[in-house]
Amino acid sequence: MIDELRKLYIRFNYTDENGFIFNAPTLNKGEHISIGFDNKRKEFNVHFTDDSIKELGAKRRTFIFVISAFRFFLFLKRFEVFYNQSILNLVFSSKTNFGKLKKHKLIINTFMTSDEAEEKLIHKRKKGKHWKFRENFDFDNILENYKYIEESDLSNNSFYYAYKFKKNNLSVQGIIFKIENLNSIYFIPIKKWNRFMRQMAIAMYNYFNTYPTEETLPFRQLMYERLKHPYLNDEVGKE
């Protein structure tokens, strides 16, 4: 698993002329996904690239989502209001106190809250545009920082994944938020968080399916197969 982690990377590039592109590997060997905004074509797109194809002029990219700049930013503006209100309701309905967290013997990892964590774990190249796990990072150092929660471990304006030991394995229990301005702690159980993320995905799917185009069809079909929810519109499967 450690060797696989070392192969992971993310790349980000931006120029005023071309726009931005974000690249990351997928679970398929020799393939990466790209999310970008093309300033020349004035469009947002998502595509997969087969890195095993080396021939000049050969088709390496498979586009699953293409949308004009106008429609993309219109979607962001409309979805932002819905998302912000939903996430606030989710967090504020999950207020708790440190005593309850400690009572349930939750475990967090404090390594990622360390100021030195990023330097120890991530190697940045090309002026910070290429991130990759360091070849020599000490995986044991990460494991050693899993510990039962103490109030002093919770930094202000931060979040943590909370775990429990179950059958000699760490099992994710939820997400802990600490917000300084509110002087409060919030705990969102993992099932509640997963339900929220699913609702956001369904809302996104329904939006794009309300305004269907041929360029977004592969993406909508992919989301439909992943979600298959009674609230979804079956028409996408008939296109």
Sequence and secondary structure as in RCSB ss.txt:
>XXXX:A:sequence
MIDELRKLYIRFNYTDENGFIFNAPTLNKGEHISIGFDNKRKEFNVHFTDDSIKELGAKRRTFIFVISAFRFFLF
LKRFEVFYNQSILNLVFSSKTNFGKLKKHKLIINTFMTSDEAEEKLIHKRKKGKHWKFRENFDFDNILENYKYIE
ESDLSNNSFYYAYKFKKNNLSVQGIIFKIENLNSIYFIPIKKWNRFMRQMAIAMYNYFNTYPTEETLPFRQLMYE
RLKHPYLNDEVGKE
>XXXX:A:secstr
 HHHHHH EEEEEEETTTEEEEEEE SSTTEEEEEEEETTTTEEEEEEEETT  STT   EEEEEEEEHHHHHHH
HHHHHHHHHHHHHHHHHTTEE HHHHHHTT EEE GGGSTTHHHHHEEEETTTTEEEE TT  HHHHHTTEEE  
GGG  TTEEEEEEEEETTEEEEEEEEEEETTTTEEEEEEHHHHHHHHHHHHHHHHHHHHHS  GGGHHHHHHHHH
HH  TTS GGGGG 
